Amino acid sequence: MRKVADCRDYPSEMNCSLTISGEEEEVVRAAAEHAVSVHSHEDSAELRDQIRSGLKDEVPQHA
C-alpha cells in the first residue's frame, strides 16, 4: 500500500502544505530531504524514524 507524509500533520511556523505519496521508502527519503532543505532539520535516523511513524496509508481517489 502506498504511504503519505503530509506536512500539515506536523507543527510548522511556515504552515507548509506539502504532501508526499508513494512507496514507504520513497516517501521517507523525500520527506527527509524536504525537512532538511525547507524546514532546516538535520538528516538523521531519528528524523527518518519520526517521519516513518507518522506515515498514513494513501486513500485511493475514485473519479
mmCIF file as Biopython writes it, N, C-alpha, C and O atoms, coordinates in Angstrom:
data_model
#
loop_
_atom_site.group_PDB
_atom_site.id
_atom_site.type_symbol
_atom_site.label_atom_id
_atom_site.label_alt_id
_atom_site.label_comp_id
_atom_site.label_asym_id
_atom_site.label_entity_id
_atom_site.label_seq_id
_atom_site.pdbx_PDB_ins_code
_atom_site.Cartn_x
_atom_site.Cartn_y
_atom_site.Cartn_z
_atom_site.occupancy
_atom_site.B_iso_or_equiv
_atom_site.auth_seq_id
_atom_site.auth_asym_id
_atom_site.pdbx_PDB_model_num
ATOM 1   N N  . MET A ? 1  ? 0.834   -1.180 0.000   1.0 0.0 1  A 1 
ATOM 2   C CA . MET A ? 1  ? 0.000   0.000  0.000   1.0 0.0 1  A 1 
ATOM 3   C C  . MET A ? 1  ? 0.881   1.247  0.000   1.0 0.0 1  A 1 
ATOM 4   O O  . MET A ? 1  ? 1.890   1.310  0.703   1.0 0.0 1  A 1 
ATOM 5   N N  . ARG A ? 2  ? 0.486   2.230  -0.793  1.0 0.0 2  A 1 
ATOM 6   C CA . ARG A ? 2  ? 1.212   3.496  -0.845  1.0 0.0 2  A 1 
ATOM 7   C C  . ARG A ? 2  ? 1.029   4.243  0.466   1.0 0.0 2  A 1 
ATOM 8   O O  . ARG A ? 2  ? 0.006   4.112  1.137   1.0 0.0 2  A 1 
ATOM 9   N N  . LYS A ? 3  ? 2.040   5.028  0.816   1.0 0.0 3  A 1 
ATOM 10  C CA . LYS A ? 3  ? 2.028   5.799  2.057   1.0 0.0 3  A 1 
ATOM 11  C C  . LYS A ? 3  ? 2.018   7.290  1.742   1.0 0.0 3  A 1 
ATOM 12  O O  . LYS A ? 3  ? 2.377   7.708  0.642   1.0 0.0 3  A 1 
ATOM 13  N N  . VAL A ? 4  ? 1.598   8.091  2.732   1.0 0.0 4  A 1 
ATOM 14  C CA . VAL A ? 4  ? 1.504   9.533  2.582   1.0 0.0 4  A 1 
ATOM 15  C C  . VAL A ? 4  ? 2.160   10.211 3.782   1.0 0.0 4  A 1 
ATOM 16  O O  . VAL A ? 4  ? 1.933   9.828  4.930   1.0 0.0 4  A 1 
ATOM 17  N N  . ALA A ? 5  ? 2.977   11.223 3.494   1.0 0.0 5  A 1 
ATOM 18  C CA . ALA A ? 5  ? 3.500   12.128 4.515   1.0 0.0 5  A 1 
ATOM 19  C C  . ALA A ? 5  ? 2.939   13.504 4.192   1.0 0.0 5  A 1 
ATOM 20  O O  . ALA A ? 5  ? 3.071   13.986 3.067   1.0 0.0 5  A 1 
ATOM 21  N N  . ASP A ? 6  ? 2.316   14.131 5.172   1.0 0.0 6  A 1 
ATOM 22  C CA . ASP A ? 6  ? 1.665   15.418 4.953   1.0 0.0 6  A 1 
ATOM 23  C C  . ASP A ? 6  ? 2.217   16.422 5.958   1.0 0.0 6  A 1 
ATOM 24  O O  . ASP A ? 6  ? 2.060   16.245 7.166   1.0 0.0 6  A 1 
ATOM 25  N N  . CYS A ? 7  ? 2.861   17.471 5.463   1.0 0.0 7  A 1 
ATOM 26  C CA . CYS A ? 7  ? 3.451   18.479 6.349   1.0 0.0 7  A 1 
ATOM 27  C C  . CYS A ? 7  ? 2.412   19.129 7.257   1.0 0.0 7  A 1 
ATOM 28  O O  . CYS A ? 7  ? 2.753   19.610 8.338   1.0 0.0 7  A 1 
ATOM 29  N N  . ARG A ? 8  ? 1.176   19.149 6.841   1.0 0.0 8  A 1 
ATOM 30  C CA . ARG A ? 8  ? 0.133   19.762 7.662   1.0 0.0 8  A 1 
ATOM 31  C C  . ARG A ? 8  ? -0.089  19.007 8.967   1.0 0.0 8  A 1 
ATOM 32  O O  . ARG A ? 8  ? -0.710  19.534 9.890   1.0 0.0 8  A 1 
ATOM 33  N N  . ASP A ? 9  ? 0.421   17.761 9.052   1.0 0.0 9  A 1 
ATOM 34  C CA . ASP A ? 9  ? 0.287   16.961 10.267  1.0 0.0 9  A 1 
ATOM 35  C C  . ASP A ? 9  ? 1.345   17.288 11.308  1.0 0.0 9  A 1 
ATOM 36  O O  . ASP A ? 9  ? 1.290   16.778 12.426  1.0 0.0 9  A 1 
ATOM 37  N N  . TYR A ? 10 ? 2.316   18.138 10.953  1.0 0.0 10 A 1 
ATOM 38  C CA . TYR A ? 10 ? 3.416   18.479 11.849  1.0 0.0 10 A 1 
ATOM 39  C C  . TYR A ? 10 ? 3.404   19.978 12.132  1.0 0.0 10 A 1 
ATOM 40  O O  . TYR A ? 10 ? 3.126   20.772 11.233  1.0 0.0 10 A 1 
ATOM 41  N N  . PRO A ? 11 ? 3.701   20.374 13.370  1.0 0.0 11 A 1 
ATOM 42  C CA . PRO A ? 11 ? 3.748   21.804 13.675  1.0 0.0 11 A 1 
ATOM 43  C C  . PRO A ? 11 ? 4.838   22.487 12.847  1.0 0.0 11 A 1 
ATOM 44  O O  . PRO A ? 11 ? 5.949   21.972 12.719  1.0 0.0 11 A 1 
ATOM 45  N N  . SER A ? 12 ? 4.510   23.640 12.293  1.0 0.0 12 A 1 
ATOM 46  C CA . SER A ? 12 ? 5.464   24.360 11.466  1.0 0.0 12 A 1 
ATOM 47  C C  . SER A ? 12 ? 5.139   25.847 11.492  1.0 0.0 12 A 1 
ATOM 48  O O  . SER A ? 12 ? 3.975   26.239 11.402  1.0 0.0 12 A 1 
ATOM 49  N N  . GLU A ? 13 ? 6.172   26.671 11.615  1.0 0.0 13 A 1 
ATOM 50  C CA . GLU A ? 13 ? 5.979   28.117 11.600  1.0 0.0 13 A 1 
ATOM 51  C C  . GLU A ? 13 ? 5.574   28.614 10.223  1.0 0.0 13 A 1 
ATOM 52  O O  . GLU A ? 13 ? 4.968   29.679 10.101  1.0 0.0 13 A 1 
ATOM 53  N N  . MET A ? 14 ? 5.903   27.852 9.181   1.0 0.0 14 A 1 
ATOM 54  C CA . MET A ? 14 ? 5.624   28.321 7.817   1.0 0.0 14 A 1 
ATOM 55  C C  . MET A ? 14 ? 4.328   27.768 7.246   1.0 0.0 14 A 1 
ATOM 56  O O  . MET A ? 14 ? 3.985   28.054 6.099   1.0 0.0 14 A 1 
ATOM 57  N N  . ASN A ? 15 ? 3.604   26.980 8.033   1.0 0.0 15 A 1 
ATOM 58  C CA . ASN A ? 15 ? 2.338   26.403 7.571   1.0 0.0 15 A 1 
ATOM 59  C C  . ASN A ? 15 ? 2.484   25.692 6.225   1.0 0.0 15 A 1 
ATOM 60  O O  . ASN A ? 15 ? 1.690   25.908 5.310   1.0 0.0 15 A 1 
ATOM 61  N N  . CYS A ? 16 ? 3.489   24.858 6.119   1.0 0.0 16 A 1 
ATOM 62  C CA . CYS A ? 16 ? 3.772   24.107 4.896   1.0 0.0 16 A 1 
ATOM 63  C C  . CYS A ? 16 ? 2.611   23.157 4.602   1.0 0.0 16 A 1 
ATOM 64  O O  . CYS A ? 16 ? 2.064   22.531 5.510   1.0 0.0 16 A 1 
ATOM 65  N N  . SER A ? 17 ? 2.246   23.058 3.331   1.0 0.0 17 A 1 
ATOM 66  C CA . SER A ? 17 ? 1.126   22.203 2.946   1.0 0.0 17 A 1 
ATOM 67  C C  . SER A ? 17 ? 1.543   21.071 2.005   1.0 0.0 17 A 1 
ATOM 68  O O  . SER A ? 17 ? 0.688   20.464 1.361   1.0 0.0 17 A 1 
ATOM 69  N N  . LEU A ? 18 ? 2.832   20.779 1.917   1.0 0.0 18 A 1 
ATOM 70  C CA . LEU A ? 18 ? 3.312   19.734 1.016   1.0 0.0 18 A 1 
ATOM 71  C C  . LEU A ? 18 ? 2.823   18.361 1.458   1.0 0.0 18 A 1 
ATOM 72  O O  . LEU A ? 18 ? 2.838   18.042 2.647   1.0 0.0 18 A 1 
ATOM 73  N N  . THR A ? 19 ? 2.392   17.553 0.500   1.0 0.0 19 A 1 
ATOM 74  C CA . THR A ? 19 ? 2.035   16.163 0.724   1.0 0.0 19 A 1 
ATOM 75  C C  . THR A ? 19 ? 2.857   15.309 -0.227  1.0 0.0 19 A 1 
ATOM 76  O O  . THR A ? 19 ? 2.955   15.608 -1.417  1.0 0.0 19 A 1 
ATOM 77  N N  . ILE A ? 20 ? 3.444   14.249 0.301   1.0 0.0 20 A 1 
ATOM 78  C CA . ILE A ? 20 ? 4.278   13.335 -0.491  1.0 0.0 20 A 1 
ATOM 79  C C  . ILE A ? 20 ? 3.650   11.956 -0.395  1.0 0.0 20 A 1 
ATOM 80  O O  . ILE A ? 20 ? 3.323   11.499 0.700   1.0 0.0 20 A 1 
ATOM 81  N N  . SER A ? 21 ? 3.477   11.283 -1.541  1.0 0.0 21 A 1 
ATOM 82  C CA . SER A ? 21 ? 2.919   9.935  -1.508  1.0 0.0 21 A 1 
ATOM 83  C C  . SER A ? 21 ? 3.725   9.017  -2.414  1.0 0.0 21 A 1 
ATOM 84  O O  . SER A ? 21 ? 4.302   9.454  -3.410  1.0 0.0 21 A 1 
ATOM 85  N N  . GLY A ? 22 ? 3.755   7.748  -2.056  1.0 0.0 22 A 1 
ATOM 86  C CA . GLY A ? 22 ? 4.477   6.750  -2.832  1.0 0.0 22 A 1 
ATOM 87  C C  . GLY A ? 22 ? 4.759   5.541  -1.968  1.0 0.0 22 A 1 
ATOM 88  O O  . GLY A ? 22 ? 4.134   5.347  -0.925  1.0 0.0 22 A 1 
ATOM 89  N N  . GLU A ? 23 ? 5.700   4.732  -2.408  1.0 0.0 23 A 1 
ATOM 90  C CA . GLU A ? 23 ? 6.123   3.587  -1.608  1.0 0.0 23 A 1 
ATOM 91  C C  . GLU A ? 23 ? 6.826   4.100  -0.355  1.0 0.0 23 A 1 
ATOM 92  O O  . GLU A ? 23 ? 7.435   5.169  -0.379  1.0 0.0 23 A 1 
ATOM 93  N N  . GLU A ? 24 ? 6.745   3.349  0.732   1.0 0.0 24 A 1 
ATOM 94  C CA . GLU A ? 24 ? 7.221   3.828  2.031   1.0 0.0 24 A 1 
ATOM 95  C C  . GLU A ? 24 ? 8.640   4.393  1.990   1.0 0.0 24 A 1 
ATOM 96  O O  . GLU A ? 24 ? 8.866   5.506  2.465   1.0 0.0 24 A 1 
ATOM 97  N N  . GLU A ? 25 ? 9.583   3.665  1.443   1.0 0.0 25 A 1 
ATOM 98  C CA . GLU A ? 25 ? 10.974  4.140  1.448   1.0 0.0 25 A 1 
ATOM 99  C C  . GLU A ? 25 ? 11.143  5.402  0.615   1.0 0.0 25 A 1 
ATOM 100 O O  . GLU A ? 25 ? 11.926  6.280  0.977   1.0 0.0 25 A 1 
ATOM 101 N N  . GLU A ? 26 ? 10.414  5.505  -0.501  1.0 0.0 26 A 1 
ATOM 102 C CA . GLU A ? 26 ? 10.461  6.716  -1.325  1.0 0.0 26 A 1 
ATOM 103 C C  . GLU A ? 26 ? 9.949   7.920  -0.543  1.0 0.0 26 A 1 
ATOM 104 O O  . GLU A ? 26 ? 10.538  9.000  -0.594  1.0 0.0 26 A 1 
ATOM 105 N N  . VAL A ? 27 ? 8.858   7.728  0.176   1.0 0.0 27 A 1 
ATOM 106 C CA . VAL A ? 27 ? 8.252   8.823  0.925   1.0 0.0 27 A 1 
ATOM 107 C C  . VAL A ? 27 ? 9.164   9.254  2.068   1.0 0.0 27 A 1 
ATOM 108 O O  . VAL A ? 27 ? 9.356   10.449 2.290   1.0 0.0 27 A 1 
ATOM 109 N N  . VAL A ? 28 ? 9.719   8.303  2.787   1.0 0.0 28 A 1 
ATOM 110 C CA . VAL A ? 28 ? 10.623  8.642  3.893   1.0 0.0 28 A 1 
ATOM 111 C C  . VAL A ? 28 ? 11.820  9.421  3.365   1.0 0.0 28 A 1 
ATOM 112 O O  . VAL A ? 28 ? 12.202  10.436 3.947   1.0 0.0 28 A 1 
ATOM 113 N N  . ARG A ? 29 ? 12.407  8.966  2.286   1.0 0.0 29 A 1 
ATOM 114 C CA . ARG A ? 29 ? 13.576  9.646  1.709   1.0 0.0 29 A 1 
ATOM 115 C C  . ARG A ? 29 ? 13.216  11.060 1.254   1.0 0.0 29 A 1 
ATOM 116 O O  . ARG A ? 29 ? 13.926  12.012 1.577   1.0 0.0 29 A 1 
ATOM 117 N N  . ALA A ? 30 ? 12.126  11.202 0.512   1.0 0.0 30 A 1 
ATOM 118 C CA . ALA A ? 30 ? 11.725  12.513 0.000   1.0 0.0 30 A 1 
ATOM 119 C C  . ALA A ? 30 ? 11.315  13.448 1.137   1.0 0.0 30 A 1 
ATOM 120 O O  . ALA A ? 30 ? 11.639  14.636 1.106   1.0 0.0 30 A 1 
ATOM 121 N N  . ALA A ? 31 ? 10.611  12.927 2.133   1.0 0.0 31 A 1 
ATOM 122 C CA . ALA A ? 31 ? 10.182  13.759 3.257   1.0 0.0 31 A 1 
ATOM 123 C C  . ALA A ? 31 ? 11.380  14.218 4.076   1.0 0.0 31 A 1 
ATOM 124 O O  . ALA A ? 31 ? 11.402  15.349 4.561   1.0 0.0 31 A 1 
ATOM 125 N N  . ALA A ? 32 ? 12.372  13.355 4.235   1.0 0.0 32 A 1 
ATOM 126 C CA . ALA A ? 32 ? 13.584  13.745 4.960   1.0 0.0 32 A 1 
ATOM 127 C C  . ALA A ? 32 ? 14.329  14.838 4.193   1.0 0.0 32 A 1 
ATOM 128 O O  . ALA A ? 32 ? 14.788  15.811 4.790   1.0 0.0 32 A 1 
ATOM 129 N N  . GLU A ? 33 ? 14.450  14.682 2.883   1.0 0.0 33 A 1 
ATOM 130 C CA . GLU A ? 33 ? 15.109  15.709 2.064   1.0 0.0 33 A 1 
ATOM 131 C C  . GLU A ? 33 ? 14.358  17.034 2.168   1.0 0.0 33 A 1 
ATOM 132 O O  . GLU A ? 33 ? 14.980  18.093 2.257   1.0 0.0 33 A 1 
ATOM 133 N N  . HIS A ? 34 ? 13.036  16.984 2.158   1.0 0.0 34 A 1 
ATOM 134 C CA . HIS A ? 34 ? 12.220  18.192 2.286   1.0 0.0 34 A 1 
ATOM 135 C C  . HIS A ? 34 ? 12.421  18.822 3.666   1.0 0.0 34 A 1 
ATOM 136 O O  . HIS A ? 34 ? 12.577  20.039 3.776   1.0 0.0 34 A 1 
ATOM 137 N N  . ALA A ? 35 ? 12.419  17.998 4.718   1.0 0.0 35 A 1 
ATOM 138 C CA . ALA A ? 35 ? 12.586  18.511 6.081   1.0 0.0 35 A 1 
ATOM 139 C C  . ALA A ? 35 ? 13.926  19.218 6.243   1.0 0.0 35 A 1 
ATOM 140 O O  . ALA A ? 35 ? 14.018  20.226 6.945   1.0 0.0 35 A 1 
ATOM 141 N N  . VAL A ? 36 ? 14.960  18.695 5.601   1.0 0.0 36 A 1 
ATOM 142 C CA . VAL A ? 36 ? 16.291  19.299 5.678   1.0 0.0 36 A 1 
ATOM 143 C C  . VAL A ? 36 ? 16.353  20.589 4.867   1.0 0.0 36 A 1 
ATOM 144 O O  . VAL A ? 36 ? 16.815  21.615 5.366   1.0 0.0 36 A 1 
ATOM 145 N N  . SER A ? 37 ? 15.891  20.544 3.626   1.0 0.0 37 A 1 
ATOM 146 C CA . SER A ? 37 ? 16.062  21.696 2.732   1.0 0.0 37 A 1 
ATOM 147 C C  . SER A ? 37 ? 15.096  22.835 3.016   1.0 0.0 37 A 1 
ATOM 148 O O  . SER A ? 37 ? 15.436  23.996 2.787   1.0 0.0 37 A 1 
ATOM 149 N N  . VAL A ? 38 ? 13.903  22.533 3.509   1.0 0.0 38 A 1 
ATOM 150 C CA . VAL A ? 38 ? 12.893  23.571 3.712   1.0 0.0 38 A 1 
ATOM 151 C C  . VAL A ? 38 ? 12.739  23.945 5.188   1.0 0.0 38 A 1 
ATOM 152 O O  . VAL A ? 38 ? 12.580  25.119 5.524   1.0 0.0 38 A 1 
ATOM 153 N N  . HIS A ? 39 ? 12.787  22.946 6.058   1.0 0.0 39 A 1 
ATOM 154 C CA . HIS A ? 39 ? 12.494  23.188 7.470   1.0 0.0 39 A 1 
ATOM 155 C C  . HIS A ? 39 ? 13.744  23.216 8.352   1.0 0.0 39 A 1 
ATOM 156 O O  . HIS A ? 39 ? 13.637  23.324 9.574   1.0 0.0 39 A 1 
ATOM 157 N N  . SER A ? 40 ? 14.927  23.119 7.739   1.0 0.0 40 A 1 
ATOM 158 C CA . SER A ? 40 ? 16.216  23.224 8.447   1.0 0.0 40 A 1 
ATOM 159 C C  . SER A ? 40 ? 16.434  22.147 9.504   1.0 0.0 40 A 1 
ATOM 160 O O  . SER A ? 40 ? 17.137  22.379 10.488  1.0 0.0 40 A 1 
ATOM 161 N N  . HIS A ? 41 ? 15.836  20.971 9.311   1.0 0.0 41 A 1 
ATOM 162 C CA . HIS A ? 41 ? 16.111  19.845 10.202  1.0 0.0 41 A 1 
ATOM 163 C C  . HIS A ? 41 ? 17.430  19.212 9.786   1.0 0.0 41 A 1 
ATOM 164 O O  . HIS A ? 41 ? 17.902  19.413 8.667   1.0 0.0 41 A 1 
ATOM 165 N N  . GLU A ? 42 ? 18.011  18.454 10.686  1.0 0.0 42 A 1 
ATOM 166 C CA . GLU A ? 42 ? 19.217  17.699 10.371  1.0 0.0 42 A 1 
ATOM 167 C C  . GLU A ? 42 ? 18.794  16.290 9.982   1.0 0.0 42 A 1 
ATOM 168 O O  . GLU A ? 42 ? 17.992  15.666 10.675  1.0 0.0 42 A 1 
ATOM 169 N N  . ASP A ? 43 ? 19.338  15.786 8.865   1.0 0.0 43 A 1 
ATOM 170 C CA . ASP A ? 43 ? 19.001  14.432 8.433   1.0 0.0 43 A 1 
ATOM 171 C C  . ASP A ? 43 ? 19.635  13.443 9.406   1.0 0.0 43 A 1 
ATOM 172 O O  . ASP A ? 43 ? 20.850  13.437 9.604   1.0 0.0 43 A 1 
ATOM 173 N N  . SER A ? 44 ? 18.808  12.623 9.999   1.0 0.0 44 A 1 
ATOM 174 C CA . SER A ? 44 ? 19.299  11.645 10.976  1.0 0.0 44 A 1 
ATOM 175 C C  . SER A ? 44 ? 18.357  10.442 10.989  1.0 0.0 44 A 1 
ATOM 176 O O  . SER A ? 44 ? 17.257  10.481 10.439  1.0 0.0 44 A 1 
ATOM 177 N N  . ALA A ? 45 ? 18.821  9.387  11.628  1.0 0.0 45 A 1 
ATOM 178 C CA . ALA A ? 45 ? 17.975  8.204  11.780  1.0 0.0 45 A 1 
ATOM 179 C C  . ALA A ? 45 ? 16.732  8.546  12.587  1.0 0.0 45 A 1 
ATOM 180 O O  . ALA A ? 45 ? 15.651  8.020  12.318  1.0 0.0 45 A 1 
ATOM 181 N N  . GLU A ? 46 ? 16.877  9.420  13.571  1.0 0.0 46 A 1 
ATOM 182 C CA . GLU A ? 46 ? 15.733  9.816  14.396  1.0 0.0 46 A 1 
ATOM 183 C C  . GLU A ? 46 ? 14.695  10.556 13.563  1.0 0.0 46 A 1 
ATOM 184 O O  . GLU A ? 46 ? 13.497  10.315 13.714  1.0 0.0 46 A 1 
ATOM 185 N N  . LEU A ? 47 ? 15.139  11.458 12.684  1.0 0.0 47 A 1 
ATOM 186 C CA . LEU A ? 47 ? 14.216  12.185 11.815  1.0 0.0 47 A 1 
ATOM 187 C C  . LEU A ? 47 ? 13.463  11.205 10.928  1.0 0.0 47 A 1 
ATOM 188 O O  . LEU A ? 47 ? 12.241  11.292 10.804  1.0 0.0 47 A 1 
ATOM 189 N N  . ARG A ? 48 ? 14.175  10.282 10.316  1.0 0.0 48 A 1 
ATOM 190 C CA . ARG A ? 48 ? 13.533  9.312  9.429   1.0 0.0 48 A 1 
ATOM 191 C C  . ARG A ? 48 ? 12.571  8.396  10.185  1.0 0.0 48 A 1 
ATOM 192 O O  . ARG A ? 48 ? 11.529  8.011  9.653   1.0 0.0 48 A 1 
ATOM 193 N N  . ASP A ? 49 ? 12.921  8.045  11.433  1.0 0.0 49 A 1 
ATOM 194 C CA . ASP A ? 49 ? 12.017  7.241  12.258  1.0 0.0 49 A 1 
ATOM 195 C C  . ASP A ? 49 ? 10.747  8.024  12.581  1.0 0.0 49 A 1 
ATOM 196 O O  . ASP A ? 49 ? 9.648   7.470  12.564  1.0 0.0 49 A 1 
ATOM 197 N N  . GLN A ? 50 ? 10.904  9.314  12.874  1.0 0.0 50 A 1 
ATOM 198 C CA . GLN A ? 50 ? 9.747   10.158 13.174  1.0 0.0 50 A 1 
ATOM 199 C C  . GLN A ? 50 ? 8.842   10.265 11.943  1.0 0.0 50 A 1 
ATOM 200 O O  . GLN A ? 50 ? 7.620   10.170 12.051  1.0 0.0 50 A 1 
ATOM 201 N N  . ILE A ? 51 ? 9.451   10.461 10.785  1.0 0.0 51 A 1 
ATOM 202 C CA . ILE A ? 51 ? 8.672   10.536 9.543   1.0 0.0 51 A 1 
ATOM 203 C C  . ILE A ? 51 ? 7.935   9.221  9.318   1.0 0.0 51 A 1 
ATOM 204 O O  . ILE A ? 51 ? 6.736   9.207  9.041   1.0 0.0 51 A 1 
ATOM 205 N N  . ARG A ? 52 ? 8.670   8.113  9.440   1.0 0.0 52 A 1 
ATOM 206 C CA . ARG A ? 52 ? 8.081   6.786  9.200   1.0 0.0 52 A 1 
ATOM 207 C C  . ARG A ? 52 ? 6.895   6.539  10.148  1.0 0.0 52 A 1 
ATOM 208 O O  . ARG A ? 52 ? 5.871   5.994  9.735   1.0 0.0 52 A 1 
ATOM 209 N N  . SER A ? 53 ? 7.037   6.939  11.405  1.0 0.0 53 A 1 
ATOM 210 C CA . SER A ? 53 ? 5.956   6.687  12.379  1.0 0.0 53 A 1 
ATOM 211 C C  . SER A ? 53 ? 4.716   7.540  12.091  1.0 0.0 53 A 1 
ATOM 212 O O  . SER A ? 53 ? 3.616   7.201  12.528  1.0 0.0 53 A 1 
ATOM 213 N N  . GLY A ? 54 ? 4.889   8.635  11.362  1.0 0.0 54 A 1 
ATOM 214 C CA . GLY A ? 54 ? 3.755   9.494  11.048  1.0 0.0 54 A 1 
ATOM 215 C C  . GLY A ? 54 ? 3.110   9.225  9.707   1.0 0.0 54 A 1 
ATOM 216 O O  . GLY A ? 54 ? 2.151   9.902  9.339   1.0 0.0 54 A 1 
ATOM 217 N N  . LEU A ? 55 ? 3.614   8.251  8.970   1.0 0.0 55 A 1 
ATOM 218 C CA . LEU A ? 55 ? 3.038   7.947  7.655   1.0 0.0 55 A 1 
ATOM 219 C C  . LEU A ? 55 ? 1.630   7.386  7.797   1.0 0.0 55 A 1 
ATOM 220 O O  . LEU A ? 55 ? 1.308   6.690  8.759   1.0 0.0 55 A 1 
ATOM 221 N N  . LYS A ? 56 ? 0.816   7.707  6.824   1.0 0.0 56 A 1 
ATOM 222 C CA . LYS A ? 56 ? -0.547  7.185  6.760   1.0 0.0 56 A 1 
ATOM 223 C C  . LYS A ? 56 ? -0.714  6.421  5.456   1.0 0.0 56 A 1 
ATOM 224 O O  . LYS A ? 56 ? -0.003  6.667  4.482   1.0 0.0 56 A 1 
ATOM 225 N N  . ASP A ? 57 ? -1.662  5.491  5.449   1.0 0.0 57 A 1 
ATOM 226 C CA . ASP A ? 57 ? -1.992  4.797  4.208   1.0 0.0 57 A 1 
ATOM 227 C C  . ASP A ? 57 ? -2.675  5.769  3.261   1.0 0.0 57 A 1 
ATOM 228 O O  . ASP A ? 57 ? -3.506  6.575  3.679   1.0 0.0 57 A 1 
ATOM 229 N N  . GLU A ? 58 ? -2.321  5.690  1.983   1.0 0.0 58 A 1 
ATOM 230 C CA . GLU A ? 58 ? -2.963  6.548  0.982   1.0 0.0 58 A 1 
ATOM 231 C C  . GLU A ? 58 ? -4.387  6.086  0.758   1.0 0.0 58 A 1 
ATOM 232 O O  . GLU A ? 58 ? -4.640  4.890  0.617   1.0 0.0 58 A 1 
ATOM 233 N N  . VAL A ? 59 ? -5.302  7.008  0.725   1.0 0.0 59 A 1 
ATOM 234 C CA . VAL A ? 59 ? -6.704  6.706  0.421   1.0 0.0 59 A 1 
ATOM 235 C C  . VAL A ? 59 ? -6.875  6.813  -1.082  1.0 0.0 59 A 1 
ATOM 236 O O  . VAL A ? 59 ? -6.659  7.885  -1.647  1.0 0.0 59 A 1 
ATOM 237 N N  . PRO A ? 60 ? -7.263  5.717  -1.751  1.0 0.0 60 A 1 
ATOM 238 C CA . PRO A ? 60 ? -7.432  5.775  -3.209  1.0 0.0 60 A 1 
ATOM 239 C C  . PRO A ? 60 ? -8.478  6.807  -3.609  1.0 0.0 60 A 1 
ATOM 240 O O  . PRO A ? 60 ? -9.524  6.926  -2.970  1.0 0.0 60 A 1 
ATOM 241 N N  . GLN A ? 61 ? -8.190  7.546  -4.662  1.0 0.0 61 A 1 
ATOM 242 C CA . GLN A ? 61 ? -9.115  8.541  -5.183  1.0 0.0 61 A 1 
ATOM 243 C C  . GLN A ? 61 ? -9.888  7.918  -6.339  1.0 0.0 61 A 1 
ATOM 244 O O  . GLN A ? 61 ? -9.294  7.349  -7.255  1.0 0.0 61 A 1 
ATOM 245 N N  . HIS A ? 62 ? -11.189 8.026  -6.296  1.0 0.0 62 A 1 
ATOM 246 C CA . HIS A ? 62 ? -12.023 7.477  -7.370  1.0 0.0 62 A 1 
ATOM 247 C C  . HIS A ? 62 ? -12.700 8.621  -8.108  1.0 0.0 62 A 1 
ATOM 248 O O  . HIS A ? 62 ? -13.214 9.549  -7.484  1.0 0.0 62 A 1 
ATOM 249 N N  . ALA A ? 63 ? -12.703 8.557  -9.423  1.0 0.0 63 A 1 
ATOM 250 C CA . ALA A ? 63 ? -13.309 9.611  -10.241 1.0 0.0 63 A 1 
ATOM 251 C C  . ALA A ? 63 ? -14.815 9.504  -10.244 1.0 0.0 63 A 1 
ATOM 252 O O  . ALA A ? 63 ? -15.490 10.311 -10.881 1.0 0.0 63 A 1 
#
